[in-house]
Amino acid sequence: MNLHPLKDSLIDELHNRPFPVVDLPAQVSSLVFVHAGDRQAEIDKLNELAAQHEIQGLSDEASCYYQSFNNFDLRWEFHNEFSTYTVIRRGHLGQQFCTNLFTLISKDWVDDIPGQLIAANHIDLRPKTSDLSSVAKIEHLFDNQRLVGGEIYDGLATVWTPVQAEKDGFIRTLVIDDGLDPAQAGRLIRNLLEIAAYRSMTLLALPAARQLMPEVRRLEQQLVETSDRLNQLMTLEDEQTLMTELITQATQLEKLVADHNFRFSATEAYFNLTESRLDMLREQKIPAIRTLKQFHARRFIPAFNTCMSVVKRKENLSKRISRTSELLHLRLQLSLETQNQQLLASMDKRSAIQLRLQQTVEGLSVVAMTYYSMSLLKLLITPLAIEEYLPISKGMLLTLTTPVMFFAAVMVVVRIRKSLHR
């Protein structure tokens, strides 16, 4: 059999970046860095850490790295625009709530991670106890912040979070276990961290959208003014000037689209991923507490719609510019056709005048031909003794011959004209 060279790699892609298997209780800390695409710099950084702990590093082609260190597990994943660094520690129930596990790694190493930090999260997974049996006790754990959350995985766990960064920059999340197995706990951790990462990457387009709004509004107003001037055009020069303005507006709009097209396209993809991860949680509402889905519907979705509204306005503006350009182009064509008709009419008039002149010249040429023919005839008969042979004088002969010569000249001109028409 002739196997496709990508057969195995395509299947392996489906199993790439598996979720962790986590025994509870456990704590998780995660950092998300927006990078410039230099994967090798991050690989070198991870190999440096592996060398410090005398464990196996990773190859230059790797896009993820899962390794158990002495007292924690490290997970690194390289994505198109961002990288995630996740530290997991199991079985430390007596530790402080949402401990920063990156303190287990050298501070200098953490501070030198390439890229810009865009999301930071702590997840604390604990069993259901009397200390976490009421909403008031849980709120006290979060310093009485307003919380969102709900029962997930059909009641196997409960999630609580303020979705708000603390002084250290981390967002804290509490997961209360009520029957999760290690695989479900790992999937839950992955879903929560992906929601946080994709949410931040989605909102990355919001400042750009707000910055573009005045520019799009200005172009819309210019287009309205340009459209109003369509009915006020008087000359071809006015139409050409207006077409130049439209081309300038279209060029400005295309630059805006080119500069931000990738960002808004990525935003839509990240939004869909965030929504799909929220659906995977299978949330059930807790009385008087908003779920994560409701929180996103209240704040996250409007922010995303703001970004998409800018995209739609740019698309509509592009279509309107195209329609206005088409109308102006049709007007220019009509003006040019009118000018062409006037030019053709002028040419017809000139042709008619030239025809009359030609006919006049032809008439004069008949007279000239007759005149020169009679002059030649006179030269021929002058030395002859016409009176001895004919009962008429030389003058009478010339007189009688003149109509014949004139008629012959006319016939020659008519014959030439007919041959030219053919």
C-alpha positions in Angstrom: 0.0 0.0 0.0 1.1 3.5 -0.7 0.8 5.4 2.6 0.3 9.1 2.7 3.4 10.7 4.4 1.1 12.6 6.9 -1.0 9.6 7.9 0.4 9.1 11.3 1.2 12.7 12.1 -2.4 13.7 11.5 -3.6 11.1 14.0 -0.9 12.1 16.5 -2.2 15.7 16.2 -5.5 14.6 17.7 -3.6 13.3 20.8 -1.3 16.3 21.1 -1.5 18.3 24.4 -3.4 15.9 26.6 -5.1 17.0 29.8 -3.3 16.2 33.0 -4.4 13.5 35.5 -4.6 15.1 38.9 -5.2 13.5 42.3 -7.1 15.9 44.6 -6.5 18.0 46.6 -4.2 20.0 44.3 -3.2 23.5 43.5 -2.5 25.0 40.1 -0.7 28.2 39.0 -0.7 29.3 35.3 0.9 32.1 33.3 0.0 33.0 29.7 2.6 35.0 27.7 2.0 36.6 24.3 5.1 35.8 22.3 6.7 37.1 19.1 6.9 33.6 17.6 10.4 32.7 18.8 9.8 29.2 20.0 13.5 28.4 20.2 14.0 31.0 22.9 11.4 29.4 25.1 12.8 25.9 24.5 16.3 27.1 25.5 14.7 28.6 28.7 13.0 25.3 29.6 16.2 23.3 28.9 18.0 25.6 31.2 15.4 24.8 34.0 15.7 21.1 33.2 19.4 21.3 33.5 19.2 23.0 36.9 17.0 20.1 38.2 19.0 17.4 36.3 16.0 16.1 34.4 15.3 15.5 30.7 14.8 18.6 28.6 13.0 18.8 25.2 13.9 18.8 21.5 14.1 21.9 19.3 10.9 20.7 17.4 8.7 20.4 20.5 5.6 22.5 20.9 4.7 21.2 24.4 6.6 19.9 27.4 5.2 18.0 30.4 7.6 17.1 33.1 7.5 16.1 36.7 10.0 17.9 38.9 10.9 17.1 42.6 7.7 18.6 44.2 5.6 19.9 41.2 4.7 19.2 37.6 5.4 21.7 34.9 3.4 22.0 31.7 4.5 24.2 28.8 2.5 24.6 25.6 3.4 26.8 22.6 0.4 28.2 20.6 0.3 30.5 17.6 0.2 33.7 19.6 0.8 32.7 23.1 2.5 30.2 25.4 1.2 28.8 28.7 3.3 27.8 31.7 1.4 25.7 34.3 2.6 24.4 37.6 0.6 21.7 39.4 1.2 20.5 43.0 -0.8 17.7 44.5 -1.8 16.7 48.1 -1.0 20.0 49.9 -4.4 20.6 51.6 -2.8 22.5 54.6 -1.2 25.1 52.4 -2.4 28.7 52.0 -5.3 29.2 49.7 -4.2 29.7 46.1 -0.5 29.6 46.8 1.7 31.0 44.0 3.4 27.8 42.9 5.9 29.7 40.7 7.8 30.4 43.9 8.9 26.8 43.7 11.0 27.9 40.7 13.8 30.3 40.7 12.5 33.9 40.6 15.2 34.9 38.1 14.1 32.2 35.8 10.4 33.1 36.0 11.1 36.8 35.5 13.1 36.1 32.3 10.3 34.1 30.6 10.1 35.5 27.0 6.9 37.4 26.0 4.4 39.7 27.7 2.2 38.3 30.5 -1.5 38.6 29.5 -3.2 36.2 32.0 -2.3 34.7 35.4 -4.5 32.2 37.3 -4.5 30.2 40.5 -6.8 27.2 40.9 -7.2 25.6 44.3 -9.0 22.2 44.2 -10.2 21.0 47.6 -12.7 18.4 48.9 -16.0 19.4 50.3 -15.6 20.3 54.0 -17.5 22.1 56.7 -15.2 25.1 56.2 -16.6 25.5 52.7 -20.2 24.6 53.3 -21.7 28.0 52.9 -21.5 30.9 50.5 -20.5 33.3 53.3 -17.5 31.2 54.3 -16.4 30.9 50.7 -16.8 34.7 50.2 -14.6 35.2 53.3 -12.0 33.1 51.6 -12.0 35.6 48.7 -11.9 38.6 51.0 -15.7 39.1 50.5 -15.4 39.8 46.8 -18.4 39.4 44.6 -18.2 35.8 43.2 -19.6 33.9 40.2 -19.8 30.2 39.9 -21.9 27.1 39.8 -22.1 23.4 39.9 -20.3 21.7 37.1 -19.9 18.2 35.6 -23.5 17.4 36.7 -22.8 18.2 40.3 -19.4 16.5 40.7 -17.8 19.8 41.6 -18.5 23.5 42.4 -16.5 26.4 41.0 -16.1 29.8 42.6 -14.1 32.8 41.3 -14.4 36.6 41.3 -12.9 36.8 37.8 -10.8 39.7 39.1 -7.0 39.9 39.5 -5.6 40.3 43.0 -2.6 42.5 43.9 -0.2 39.9 42.6 -1.9 39.9 39.2 -3.4 36.4 39.6 -7.1 35.5 39.3 -8.1 33.0 42.0 -10.5 30.1 41.5 -11.8 27.6 44.0 -12.9 24.2 42.9 -14.8 22.2 45.6 -14.7 18.5 44.8 -17.8 16.3 45.3 -16.8 13.2 43.4 -14.3 14.1 40.7 -11.9 11.4 39.6 -8.3 12.3 38.6 -9.1 12.4 34.9 -12.1 14.6 35.4 -10.1 16.9 37.6 -7.4 17.2 34.9 -10.0 18.0 32.3 -11.6 20.6 34.6 -8.2 22.3 35.2 -7.5 22.4 31.5 -10.9 23.8 30.7 -10.7 26.5 33.3 -7.2 27.6 32.2 -8.2 27.6 28.6 -11.2 29.7 29.3 -9.0 32.2 31.1 -6.4 32.2 28.3 -8.8 32.4 25.4 -10.9 35.1 27.2 -7.9 37.3 27.5 -6.8 36.7 23.9 -10.3 37.6 22.8 -10.4 40.8 24.7 -7.0 41.7 23.2 -8.9 43.2 20.2 -11.1 45.5 22.3 -8.6 48.4 22.7 -8.0 48.2 18.9 -11.8 48.3 18.3 -12.2 51.3 20.4 -9.3 53.1 18.7 -10.8 52.3 15.3 -14.3 53.6 16.0 -13.5 57.3 15.5 -11.6 56.5 12.3 -14.4 54.4 10.9 -16.9 57.1 12.0 -14.9 59.7 10.1 -14.8 57.6 7.0 -18.6 57.0 7.2 -19.2 60.8 7.5 -16.9 61.5 4.5 -18.8 58.9 2.5 -22.1 60.5 3.3 -20.8 63.9 2.2 -19.4 62.3 -1.0 -22.7 60.6 -1.7 -24.6 63.9 -1.3 -22.3 65.5 -3.9 -23.2 63.0 -6.5 -26.4 64.9 -7.4 -24.5 68.2 -7.5 -21.9 67.3 -10.2 -21.9 69.6 -13.2 -18.8 68.8 -15.2 -16.6 65.9 -16.0 -13.8 67.5 -13.9 -16.1 67.4 -10.9 -16.8 63.8 -11.4 -13.1 62.9 -11.7 -12.3 64.9 -8.6 -15.0 63.0 -6.7 -13.7 59.7 -8.0 -10.3 60.6 -6.7 -11.7 61.3 -3.2 -13.5 57.9 -3.3 -10.3 56.2 -4.2 -8.5 57.9 -1.3 -11.3 56.8 1.1 -11.1 53.2 -0.2 -7.4 53.2 0.3 -7.6 54.4 3.9 -10.3 51.8 4.6 -8.2 49.0 3.1 -5.2 50.0 5.2 -7.4 49.8 8.3 -8.6 46.3 7.2 -5.1 45.1 6.5 -3.7 46.4 9.7 -6.3 44.8 12.0 -7.7 41.9 9.9 -5.6 39.2 11.6 -6.4 40.5 15.1 -10.2 40.5 14.6 -10.2 37.1 12.8 -8.2 35.7 15.7 -10.7 37.3 18.2 -13.6 35.5 16.6 -11.7 32.1 16.8 -10.8 32.7 20.5 -14.4 33.7 21.3 -15.7 30.4 19.8 -13.1 28.4 21.8 -14.1 30.2 25.0 -17.7 29.5 24.5 -17.1 25.8 23.7 -15.0 25.4 26.9 -17.8 27.0 28.9 -20.3 24.5 27.4 -18.0 21.6 28.4 -18.3 22.6 32.1 -22.1 21.7 32.0 -22.8 24.4 34.6 -25.8 24.4 36.9 -26.9 27.5 38.7 -26.5 28.1 42.4 -29.3 30.2 43.9 -28.4 34.0 44.0 -25.1 33.4 42.3 -24.3 34.1 38.7 -22.8 31.3 36.7 -19.7 31.7 34.6 -21.9 31.6 31.5 -24.1 34.4 32.8 -21.0 36.5 33.7 -19.7 36.1 30.2 -23.0 36.9 28.7 -23.1 40.1 30.9 -19.6 41.4 30.2 -17.6 39.2 27.9 -20.0 38.8 25.0 -20.8 42.6 24.8 -17.0 43.2 24.6 -16.7 40.7 21.8 -19.8 42.2 20.0 -18.1 45.6 20.2 -15.1 44.2 18.3 -17.4 42.5 15.7 -19.4 45.7 15.3 -16.3 47.5 14.1 -15.6 44.6 11.7 -19.2 44.8 10.4 -19.0 48.6 10.1 -15.8 48.3 8.1 -17.4 45.7 5.8 -20.5 47.8 5.3 -18.4 50.8 4.7 -16.4 48.9 2.1 -19.6 47.8 0.3 -21.0 51.4 0.4 -17.8 52.8 -1.1 -17.9 50.1 -3.8 -21.6 51.0 -4.6 -20.9 54.7 -4.6 -17.8 54.1 -6.9 -20.0 52.1 -9.2 -22.6 54.8 -9.4 -20.0 57.5 -10.0 -18.4 55.2 -12.6 -21.7 54.8 -14.4 -22.1 58.6 -14.3 -18.6 59.0 -15.7 -19.5 56.5 -18.5 -22.7 58.4 -19.3 -20.8 61.7 -19.4 -18.2 60.2 -21.7 -20.9 58.7 -23.9 -22.6 62.0 -24.1 -19.3 63.7 -25.1 -18.7 60.9 -27.6 -22.2 61.5 -29.1 -21.5 65.2 -29.3 -18.2 64.5 -30.9 -19.7 62.2 -33.4 -22.4 64.7 -34.2 -19.8 67.3 -34.7 -17.9 64.9 -36.9 -21.0 64.2 -38.9 -21.5 67.9 -39.4 -18.0 68.4 -40.5 -18.3 65.5 -42.9 -21.4 67.0 -44.4 -19.5 70.3 -44.8 -16.6 68.4 -46.3 -19.0 66.6 -48.7 -20.4 69.9 -49.8 -17.0 71.3 -50.3 -16.0 68.2 -52.2 -19.1 68.5 -54.5 -18.3 72.2 -55.1 -14.7 71.3 -55.9 -16.0 68.5 -58.3 -18.2 71.1 -60.0 -15.3 73.5 -60.3 -13.1 70.6 -61.6 -15.7 70.0 -64.4 -15.5 73.6 -65.4 -11.7 73.5 -65.3 -11.5 70.3 -67.3 -13.9 71.8 -69.9 -11.8 75.0 -70.0 -8.5 73.2 -70.5 -10.0 70.8 -73.0 -11.4 73.6 -75.1 -8.0 75.4 -74.9 -6.3 72.3 -76.2 -8.9 71.9 -78.9 -8.4 75.6 -79.9 -4.7 75.0 -80.2 -5.4 72.0 -82.4 -7.8 73.7 -84.9 -6.2 77.1 -85.1 -3.6 76.1 -87.8 -6.3 74.2 -89.7 -8.3 75.6 -92.6 -11.7 74.7 -91.2 -13.7 77.0 -93.4 -12.5 75.2 -96.6 -14.0 71.9 -95.5 -16.9 72.9 -93.2 -19.6 75.5 -93.7 -18.8 77.0 -90.2 -16.1 79.1 -88.8 -13.5 78.1 -86.2 -15.3 80.1 -83.5 -18.6 78.4 -84.2 -16.9 75.0 -84.1 -15.5 75.8 -80.7 -18.9 77.0 -79.6 -20.6 73.8 -80.7 -17.9 71.6 -79.2 -18.0 73.3 -75.7 -21.3 71.5 -74.5 -19.9 68.2 -75.7 -16.6 68.7 -73.7 -18.6 69.8 -70.7 -20.9 66.8 -70.8 -17.8 64.5 -71.2 -16.1 66.0 -68.2 -19.3 65.5 -66.1 -19.5 61.8 -67.2 -15.8 61.3 -66.2 -16.4 62.8 -62.7 -19.6 60.7 -62.2 -17.8 57.5 -63.3 -14.9 58.2 -60.8 -17.3 58.8 -58.0 -19.2 55.6 -58.7 -15.9 53.6 -58.7 -14.9 55.1 -55.4 -18.3 54.2 -53.8 -17.9 50.6 -54.9 
